[in-house]
């Protein structure tokens, strides 16, 4: 059976997250677009771009794990999405080890972190939230071995 095209994956992700907003009240699909664009700009594969569109879908309950398991997607895409899905009660070292152990996932997470840590996005948040998230993103980058920027 043929795999979903990138356009189809994008449409599914946009529909699944349509009602969602980010911490600043912006449409969540803007974040997905930015992460996918970031993966593309970093030389990512079509599989990594697909994973970028879906990277928060299971974690945010926008799409179910059953949907992902049954989706007409390469196994590598499913593995990246699951690697990027933070599990309840999971610590950051465990989460980042799984990302590092999953081929392709690090580039997607790097793009995700770059957008999450964008000063313009953080600037609209209250100071305690901005401080907490800035520290969290820096910790995740360090655990992943990513340099600043």
CNS distance restraints for C-alpha pairs under 8 A (distance, minus, plus):
assign (resid   1 and name CA) (resid  72 and name CA) 7.40 0.50 0.50
assign (resid   2 and name CA) (resid  72 and name CA) 6.97 0.50 0.50
assign (resid   3 and name CA) (resid  72 and name CA) 4.84 0.50 0.50
assign (resid   3 and name CA) (resid  73 and name CA) 5.20 0.50 0.50
assign (resid   3 and name CA) (resid  74 and name CA) 6.93 0.50 0.50
assign (resid   4 and name CA) (resid   8 and name CA) 5.83 0.50 0.50
assign (resid   4 and name CA) (resid   9 and name CA) 6.32 0.50 0.50
assign (resid   4 and name CA) (resid  72 and name CA) 5.75 0.50 0.50
assign (resid   4 and name CA) (resid  73 and name CA) 6.10 0.50 0.50
assign (resid   5 and name CA) (resid   9 and name CA) 6.22 0.50 0.50
assign (resid   6 and name CA) (resid  10 and name CA) 6.05 0.50 0.50
assign (resid   6 and name CA) (resid  46 and name CA) 7.12 0.50 0.50
assign (resid   6 and name CA) (resid  49 and name CA) 7.62 0.50 0.50
assign (resid   6 and name CA) (resid  50 and name CA) 6.00 0.50 0.50
assign (resid   7 and name CA) (resid  11 and name CA) 6.17 0.50 0.50
assign (resid   8 and name CA) (resid  12 and name CA) 6.15 0.50 0.50
assign (resid   9 and name CA) (resid  13 and name CA) 6.12 0.50 0.50
assign (resid   9 and name CA) (resid  50 and name CA) 6.27 0.50 0.50
assign (resid   9 and name CA) (resid  53 and name CA) 6.97 0.50 0.50
assign (resid   9 and name CA) (resid  54 and name CA) 7.71 0.50 0.50
assign (resid  10 and name CA) (resid  14 and name CA) 6.02 0.50 0.50
assign (resid  10 and name CA) (resid  50 and name CA) 7.43 0.50 0.50
assign (resid  10 and name CA) (resid  53 and name CA) 5.98 0.50 0.50
assign (resid  11 and name CA) (resid  15 and name CA) 6.12 0.50 0.50
assign (resid  12 and name CA) (resid  16 and name CA) 6.00 0.50 0.50
assign (resid  13 and name CA) (resid  17 and name CA) 6.09 0.50 0.50
assign (resid  13 and name CA) (resid  29 and name CA) 7.85 0.50 0.50
assign (resid  13 and name CA) (resid  53 and name CA) 6.01 0.50 0.50
assign (resid  13 and name CA) (resid  54 and name CA) 6.03 0.50 0.50
assign (resid  13 and name CA) (resid  57 and name CA) 7.22 0.50 0.50
assign (resid  14 and name CA) (resid  18 and name CA) 5.63 0.50 0.50
assign (resid  14 and name CA) (resid  29 and name CA) 5.83 0.50 0.50
assign (resid  16 and name CA) (resid  57 and name CA) 7.41 0.50 0.50
assign (resid  16 and name CA) (resid  62 and name CA) 5.11 0.50 0.50
assign (resid  16 and name CA) (resid  63 and name CA) 6.43 0.50 0.50
assign (resid  17 and name CA) (resid  28 and name CA) 6.56 0.50 0.50
assign (resid  17 and name CA) (resid  29 and name CA) 6.41 0.50 0.50
assign (resid  17 and name CA) (resid  57 and name CA) 7.49 0.50 0.50
assign (resid  17 and name CA) (resid  62 and name CA) 5.85 0.50 0.50
assign (resid  18 and name CA) (resid  27 and name CA) 7.48 0.50 0.50
assign (resid  18 and name CA) (resid  28 and name CA) 7.37 0.50 0.50
assign (resid  18 and name CA) (resid  29 and name CA) 6.87 0.50 0.50
assign (resid  19 and name CA) (resid  27 and name CA) 7.77 0.50 0.50
assign (resid  20 and name CA) (resid  27 and name CA) 6.26 0.50 0.50
assign (resid  20 and name CA) (resid  28 and name CA) 5.43 0.50 0.50
assign (resid  20 and name CA) (resid  29 and name CA) 7.87 0.50 0.50
assign (resid  21 and name CA) (resid  25 and name CA) 5.14 0.50 0.50
assign (resid  21 and name CA) (resid  26 and name CA) 5.16 0.50 0.50
assign (resid  21 and name CA) (resid  27 and name CA) 4.46 0.50 0.50
assign (resid  21 and name CA) (resid  28 and name CA) 4.50 0.50 0.50
assign (resid  21 and name CA) (resid  29 and name CA) 7.96 0.50 0.50
assign (resid  22 and name CA) (resid  26 and name CA) 5.38 0.50 0.50
assign (resid  22 and name CA) (resid  27 and name CA) 6.35 0.50 0.50
assign (resid  22 and name CA) (resid  28 and name CA) 5.17 0.50 0.50
assign (resid  22 and name CA) (resid  31 and name CA) 7.91 0.50 0.50
assign (resid  23 and name CA) (resid 125 and name CA) 7.44 0.50 0.50
assign (resid  24 and name CA) (resid 121 and name CA) 7.40 0.50 0.50
assign (resid  24 and name CA) (resid 124 and name CA) 6.33 0.50 0.50
assign (resid  24 and name CA) (resid 125 and name CA) 6.27 0.50 0.50
assign (resid  26 and name CA) (resid  30 and name CA) 7.42 0.50 0.50
assign (resid  27 and name CA) (resid  31 and name CA) 7.78 0.50 0.50
assign (resid  28 and name CA) (resid  32 and name CA) 6.78 0.50 0.50
assign (resid  29 and name CA) (resid  33 and name CA) 6.10 0.50 0.50
assign (resid  30 and name CA) (resid  34 and name CA) 6.16 0.50 0.50
assign (resid  31 and name CA) (resid  35 and name CA) 6.16 0.50 0.50
assign (resid  31 and name CA) (resid 115 and name CA) 7.18 0.50 0.50
assign (resid  32 and name CA) (resid  36 and name CA) 6.12 0.50 0.50
assign (resid  32 and name CA) (resid  52 and name CA) 6.77 0.50 0.50
assign (resid  32 and name CA) (resid  53 and name CA) 5.41 0.50 0.50
assign (resid  32 and name CA) (resid  54 and name CA) 7.85 0.50 0.50
assign (resid  33 and name CA) (resid  37 and name CA) 6.00 0.50 0.50
assign (resid  33 and name CA) (resid  53 and name CA) 7.07 0.50 0.50
assign (resid  34 and name CA) (resid  38 and name CA) 5.94 0.50 0.50
assign (resid  34 and name CA) (resid 115 and name CA) 6.68 0.50 0.50
assign (resid  35 and name CA) (resid  39 and name CA) 6.17 0.50 0.50
assign (resid  35 and name CA) (resid  52 and name CA) 5.88 0.50 0.50
assign (resid  35 and name CA) (resid  53 and name CA) 7.37 0.50 0.50
assign (resid  35 and name CA) (resid 108 and name CA) 7.23 0.50 0.50
assign (resid  35 and name CA) (resid 111 and name CA) 5.28 0.50 0.50
assign (resid  35 and name CA) (resid 112 and name CA) 5.23 0.50 0.50
assign (resid  35 and name CA) (resid 115 and name CA) 6.66 0.50 0.50
assign (resid  36 and name CA) (resid  40 and name CA) 6.26 0.50 0.50
assign (resid  36 and name CA) (resid  49 and name CA) 5.22 0.50 0.50
assign (resid  36 and name CA) (resid  50 and name CA) 7.56 0.50 0.50
assign (resid  36 and name CA) (resid  52 and name CA) 5.00 0.50 0.50
assign (resid  36 and name CA) (resid  53 and name CA) 5.91 0.50 0.50
assign (resid  36 and name CA) (resid 108 and name CA) 7.94 0.50 0.50
assign (resid  36 and name CA) (resid 111 and name CA) 7.76 0.50 0.50
assign (resid  37 and name CA) (resid  41 and name CA) 6.06 0.50 0.50
assign (resid  37 and name CA) (resid  49 and name CA) 7.84 0.50 0.50
assign (resid  38 and name CA) (resid  42 and name CA) 6.11 0.50 0.50
assign (resid  38 and name CA) (resid 111 and name CA) 5.22 0.50 0.50
assign (resid  38 and name CA) (resid 112 and name CA) 7.96 0.50 0.50
assign (resid  39 and name CA) (resid  43 and name CA) 6.48 0.50 0.50
assign (resid  39 and name CA) (resid  44 and name CA) 5.08 0.50 0.50
assign (resid  39 and name CA) (resid  48 and name CA) 6.94 0.50 0.50
assign (resid  39 and name CA) (resid  49 and name CA) 5.97 0.50 0.50
assign (resid  39 and name CA) (resid  52 and name CA) 7.20 0.50 0.50
assign (resid  39 and name CA) (resid 107 and name CA) 6.59 0.50 0.50
assign (resid  39 and name CA) (resid 108 and name CA) 5.94 0.50 0.50
assign (resid  39 and name CA) (resid 111 and name CA) 5.84 0.50 0.50
assign (resid  40 and name CA) (resid  44 and name CA) 5.08 0.50 0.50
assign (resid  40 and name CA) (resid  45 and name CA) 7.29 0.50 0.50
assign (resid  40 and name CA) (resid  49 and name CA) 6.49 0.50 0.50
assign (resid  42 and name CA) (resid 107 and name CA) 7.67 0.50 0.50
assign (resid  44 and name CA) (resid  48 and name CA) 5.72 0.50 0.50
assign (resid  44 and name CA) (resid  49 and name CA) 6.56 0.50 0.50
assign (resid  44 and name CA) (resid 107 and name CA) 7.17 0.50 0.50
assign (resid  45 and name CA) (resid  49 and name CA) 6.26 0.50 0.50
assign (resid  46 and name CA) (resid  50 and name CA) 6.11 0.50 0.50
assign (resid  47 and name CA) (resid  51 and name CA) 6.21 0.50 0.50
assign (resid  47 and name CA) (resid  74 and name CA) 7.42 0.50 0.50
assign (resid  47 and name CA) (resid  76 and name CA) 7.05 0.50 0.50
assign (resid  47 and name CA) (resid  77 and name CA) 5.53 0.50 0.50
assign (resid  48 and name CA) (resid  52 and name CA) 6.11 0.50 0.50
assign (resid  48 and name CA) (resid  77 and name CA) 6.75 0.50 0.50
assign (resid  48 and name CA) (resid  80 and name CA) 7.73 0.50 0.50
assign (resid  48 and name CA) (resid 104 and name CA) 6.30 0.50 0.50
assign (resid  48 and name CA) (resid 105 and name CA) 7.33 0.50 0.50
assign (resid  48 and name CA) (resid 107 and name CA) 7.73 0.50 0.50
assign (resid  48 and name CA) (resid 108 and name CA) 6.45 0.50 0.50
assign (resid  49 and name CA) (resid  53 and name CA) 6.47 0.50 0.50
assign (resid  49 and name CA) (resid 108 and name CA) 7.69 0.50 0.50
assign (resid  50 and name CA) (resid  54 and name CA) 6.47 0.50 0.50
assign (resid  50 and name CA) (resid  77 and name CA) 6.75 0.50 0.50
assign (resid  51 and name CA) (resid  55 and name CA) 5.46 0.50 0.50
assign (resid  51 and name CA) (resid  77 and name CA) 5.36 0.50 0.50
assign (resid  51 and name CA) (resid  78 and name CA) 7.42 0.50 0.50
assign (resid  51 and name CA) (resid  80 and name CA) 6.19 0.50 0.50
assign (resid  51 and name CA) (resid  81 and name CA) 5.55 0.50 0.50
assign (resid  51 and name CA) (resid 108 and name CA) 7.28 0.50 0.50
assign (resid  52 and name CA) (resid  81 and name CA) 7.90 0.50 0.50
assign (resid  52 and name CA) (resid 108 and name CA) 5.79 0.50 0.50
assign (resid  52 and name CA) (resid 112 and name CA) 7.94 0.50 0.50
assign (resid  54 and name CA) (resid  58 and name CA) 7.81 0.50 0.50
assign (resid  54 and name CA) (resid  81 and name CA) 6.43 0.50 0.50
assign (resid  55 and name CA) (resid  80 and name CA) 7.79 0.50 0.50
assign (resid  55 and name CA) (resid  81 and name CA) 5.04 0.50 0.50
assign (resid  55 and name CA) (resid  82 and name CA) 7.95 0.50 0.50
assign (resid  55 and name CA) (resid  84 and name CA) 6.05 0.50 0.50
assign (resid  55 and name CA) (resid  85 and name CA) 6.86 0.50 0.50
assign (resid  56 and name CA) (resid  60 and name CA) 5.77 0.50 0.50
assign (resid  56 and name CA) (resid  62 and name CA) 7.91 0.50 0.50
assign (resid  56 and name CA) (resid  81 and name CA) 7.65 0.50 0.50
assign (resid  56 and name CA) (resid  84 and name CA) 7.53 0.50 0.50
assign (resid  56 and name CA) (resid  85 and name CA) 6.52 0.50 0.50
assign (resid  57 and name CA) (resid  61 and name CA) 6.03 0.50 0.50
assign (resid  57 and name CA) (resid  62 and name CA) 4.84 0.50 0.50
assign (resid  57 and name CA) (resid  63 and name CA) 5.22 0.50 0.50
assign (resid  57 and name CA) (resid  64 and name CA) 7.68 0.50 0.50
assign (resid  58 and name CA) (resid  62 and name CA) 6.11 0.50 0.50
assign (resid  58 and name CA) (resid  63 and name CA) 5.25 0.50 0.50
assign (resid  58 and name CA) (resid  64 and name CA) 5.56 0.50 0.50
assign (resid  58 and name CA) (resid  65 and name CA) 6.00 0.50 0.50
assign (resid  58 and name CA) (resid  68 and name CA) 7.93 0.50 0.50
assign (resid  58 and name CA) (resid  81 and name CA) 7.93 0.50 0.50
assign (resid  58 and name CA) (resid  82 and name CA) 7.87 0.50 0.50
assign (resid  58 and name CA) (resid  85 and name CA) 6.65 0.50 0.50
assign (resid  59 and name CA) (resid  85 and name CA) 5.23 0.50 0.50
assign (resid  59 and name CA) (resid  86 and name CA) 6.34 0.50 0.50
assign (resid  59 and name CA) (resid  87 and name CA) 7.40 0.50 0.50
assign (resid  63 and name CA) (resid  67 and name CA) 6.32 0.50 0.50
assign (resid  63 and name CA) (resid  68 and name CA) 7.34 0.50 0.50
assign (resid  64 and name CA) (resid  68 and name CA) 6.47 0.50 0.50
assign (resid  65 and name CA) (resid  69 and name CA) 6.13 0.50 0.50
assign (resid  66 and name CA) (resid  70 and name CA) 6.20 0.50 0.50
assign (resid  67 and name CA) (resid  71 and name CA) 5.86 0.50 0.50
assign (resid  68 and name CA) (resid  78 and name CA) 6.66 0.50 0.50
assign (resid  69 and name CA) (resid  78 and name CA) 7.28 0.50 0.50
assign (resid  73 and name CA) (resid  77 and name CA) 6.43 0.50 0.50
assign (resid  73 and name CA) (resid  78 and name CA) 6.91 0.50 0.50
assign (resid  74 and name CA) (resid  78 and name CA) 6.77 0.50 0.50
assign (resid  75 and name CA) (resid  79 and name CA) 6.13 0.50 0.50
assign (resid  76 and name CA) (resid  80 and name CA) 6.17 0.50 0.50
assign (resid  76 and name CA) (resid 103 and name CA) 7.68 0.50 0.50
assign (resid  77 and name CA) (resid  81 and name CA) 6.20 0.50 0.50
assign (resid  78 and name CA) (resid  82 and name CA) 6.17 0.50 0.50
assign (resid  79 and name CA) (resid  83 and name CA) 6.02 0.50 0.50
assign (resid  79 and name CA) (resid 102 and name CA) 7.00 0.50 0.50
assign (resid  80 and name CA) (resid  84 and name CA) 6.15 0.50 0.50
assign (resid  80 and name CA) (resid  99 and name CA) 7.68 0.50 0.50
assign (resid  80 and name CA) (resid 102 and name CA) 6.40 0.50 0.50
assign (resid  80 and name CA) (resid 103 and name CA) 7.34 0.50 0.50
assign (resid  80 and name CA) (resid 104 and name CA) 6.66 0.50 0.50
assign (resid  80 and name CA) (resid 105 and name CA) 5.03 0.50 0.50
assign (resid  81 and name CA) (resid  85 and name CA) 6.20 0.50 0.50
assign (resid  81 and name CA) (resid 105 and name CA) 7.81 0.50 0.50
assign (resid  83 and name CA) (resid  95 and name CA) 7.66 0.50 0.50
assign (resid  83 and name CA) (resid  98 and name CA) 5.76 0.50 0.50
assign (resid  83 and name CA) (resid  99 and name CA) 5.26 0.50 0.50
assign (resid  83 and name CA) (resid 102 and name CA) 6.60 0.50 0.50
assign (resid  83 and name CA) (resid 105 and name CA) 6.89 0.50 0.50
assign (resid  84 and name CA) (resid  95 and name CA) 7.81 0.50 0.50
assign (resid  84 and name CA) (resid  99 and name CA) 6.33 0.50 0.50
assign (resid  84 and name CA) (resid 105 and name CA) 6.94 0.50 0.50
assign (resid  84 and name CA) (resid 109 and name CA) 7.10 0.50 0.50
assign (resid  86 and name CA) (resid  90 and name CA) 6.80 0.50 0.50
assign (resid  86 and name CA) (resid  95 and name CA) 6.49 0.50 0.50
assign (resid  90 and name CA) (resid  94 and name CA) 6.68 0.50 0.50
assign (resid  90 and name CA) (resid  95 and name CA) 6.64 0.50 0.50
assign (resid  91 and name CA) (resid  95 and name CA) 6.29 0.50 0.50
assign (resid  92 and name CA) (resid  96 and name CA) 5.97 0.50 0.50
assign (resid  92 and name CA) (resid 140 and name CA) 6.88 0.50 0.50
assign (resid  93 and name CA) (resid  97 and name CA) 6.08 0.50 0.50
assign (resid  93 and name CA) (resid 143 and name CA) 6.69 0.50 0.50
assign (resid  94 and name CA) (resid  98 and name CA) 6.39 0.50 0.50
assign (resid  95 and name CA) (resid  99 and name CA) 6.51 0.50 0.50
assign (resid  96 and name CA) (resid 100 and name CA) 6.17 0.50 0.50
assign (resid  96 and name CA) (resid 140 and name CA) 6.99 0.50 0.50
assign (resid  96 and name CA) (resid 143 and name CA) 6.36 0.50 0.50
assign (resid  96 and name CA) (resid 144 and name CA) 6.03 0.50 0.50
assign (resid  97 and name CA) (resid 101 and name CA) 6.12 0.50 0.50
assign (resid  97 and name CA) (resid 144 and name CA) 7.73 0.50 0.50
assign (resid  98 and name CA) (resid 102 and name CA) 6.28 0.50 0.50
assign (resid  99 and name CA) (resid 105 and name CA) 5.56 0.50 0.50
assign (resid  99 and name CA) (resid 106 and name CA) 5.91 0.50 0.50
assign (resid  99 and name CA) (resid 109 and name CA) 7.91 0.50 0.50
assign (resid 100 and name CA) (resid 105 and name CA) 7.05 0.50 0.50
assign (resid 100 and name CA) (resid 106 and name CA) 6.06 0.50 0.50
assign (resid 100 and name CA) (resid 144 and name CA) 6.87 0.50 0.50
assign (resid 102 and name CA) (resid 106 and name CA) 7.72 0.50 0.50
assign (resid 104 and name CA) (resid 108 and name CA) 7.11 0.50 0.50
assign (resid 105 and name CA) (resid 109 and name CA) 6.25 0.50 0.50
assign (resid 106 and name CA) (resid 110 and name CA) 6.00 0.50 0.50
assign (resid 106 and name CA) (resid 144 and name CA) 7.67 0.50 0.50
assign (resid 107 and name CA) (resid 111 and name CA) 6.32 0.50 0.50
assign (resid 108 and name CA) (resid 112 and name CA) 6.19 0.50 0.50
assign (resid 109 and name CA) (resid 113 and name CA) 6.01 0.50 0.50
assign (resid 110 and name CA) (resid 114 and name CA) 6.12 0.50 0.50
assign (resid 110 and name CA) (resid 141 and name CA) 7.81 0.50 0.50
assign (resid 110 and name CA) (resid 146 and name CA) 7.62 0.50 0.50
assign (resid 111 and name CA) (resid 115 and name CA) 6.36 0.50 0.50
assign (resid 112 and name CA) (resid 116 and name CA) 6.11 0.50 0.50
assign (resid 113 and name CA) (resid 117 and name CA) 5.86 0.50 0.50
assign (resid 113 and name CA) (resid 137 and name CA) 6.53 0.50 0.50
assign (resid 113 and name CA) (resid 141 and name CA) 7.72 0.50 0.50
assign (resid 114 and name CA) (resid 118 and name CA) 6.13 0.50 0.50
assign (resid 114 and name CA) (resid 149 and name CA) 7.37 0.50 0.50
assign (resid 115 and name CA) (resid 121 and name CA) 7.88 0.50 0.50
assign (resid 116 and name CA) (resid 121 and name CA) 7.06 0.50 0.50
assign (resid 116 and name CA) (resid 122 and name CA) 7.65 0.50 0.50
assign (resid 116 and name CA) (resid 137 and name CA) 7.87 0.50 0.50
assign (resid 117 and name CA) (resid 121 and name CA) 7.18 0.50 0.50
assign (resid 117 and name CA) (resid 122 and name CA) 6.61 0.50 0.50
assign (resid 117 and name CA) (resid 133 and name CA) 7.88 0.50 0.50
assign (resid 117 and name CA) (resid 134 and name CA) 6.58 0.50 0.50
assign (resid 117 and name CA) (resid 137 and name CA) 6.81 0.50 0.50
assign (resid 118 and name CA) (resid 122 and name CA) 6.31 0.50 0.50
assign (resid 119 and name CA) (resid 123 and name CA) 5.79 0.50 0.50
assign (resid 120 and name CA) (resid 124 and name CA) 7.19 0.50 0.50
assign (resid 121 and name CA) (resid 125 and name CA) 7.66 0.50 0.50
assign (resid 122 and name CA) (resid 130 and name CA) 5.74 0.50 0.50
assign (resid 123 and name CA) (resid 130 and name CA) 7.35 0.50 0.50
assign (resid 125 and name CA) (resid 129 and name CA) 6.29 0.50 0.50
assign (resid 125 and name CA) (resid 130 and name CA) 5.70 0.50 0.50
assign (resid 126 and name CA) (resid 130 and name CA) 6.03 0.50 0.50
assign (resid 127 and name CA) (resid 131 and name CA) 6.00 0.50 0.50
assign (resid 128 and name CA) (resid 132 and name CA) 6.06 0.50 0.50
assign (resid 129 and name CA) (resid 133 and name CA) 6.04 0.50 0.50
assign (resid 130 and name CA) (resid 134 and name CA) 5.97 0.50 0.50
assign (resid 131 and name CA) (resid 135 and name CA) 6.20 0.50 0.50
assign (resid 132 and name CA) (resid 136 and name CA) 6.16 0.50 0.50
assign (resid 133 and name CA) (resid 137 and name CA) 6.01 0.50 0.50
assign (resid 134 and name CA) (resid 138 and name CA) 6.18 0.50 0.50
assign (resid 135 and name CA) (resid 139 and name CA) 6.19 0.50 0.50
assign (resid 136 and name CA) (resid 140 and name CA) 6.27 0.50 0.50
assign (resid 137 and name CA) (resid 141 and name CA) 6.12 0.50 0.50
assign (resid 138 and name CA) (resid 142 and name CA) 6.18 0.50 0.50
assign (resid 139 and name CA) (resid 143 and name CA) 6.15 0.50 0.50
assign (resid 140 and name CA) (resid 144 and name CA) 6.11 0.50 0.50
assign (resid 141 and name CA) (resid 145 and name CA) 6.11 0.50 0.50
assign (resid 141 and name CA) (resid 146 and name CA) 5.02 0.50 0.50
assign (resid 141 and name CA) (resid 147 and name CA) 7.07 0.50 0.50
assign (resid 141 and name CA) (resid 148 and name CA) 7.76 0.50 0.50
assign (resid 142 and name CA) (resid 146 and name CA) 5.95 0.50 0.50
assign (resid 142 and name CA) (resid 147 and name CA) 7.37 0.50 0.50
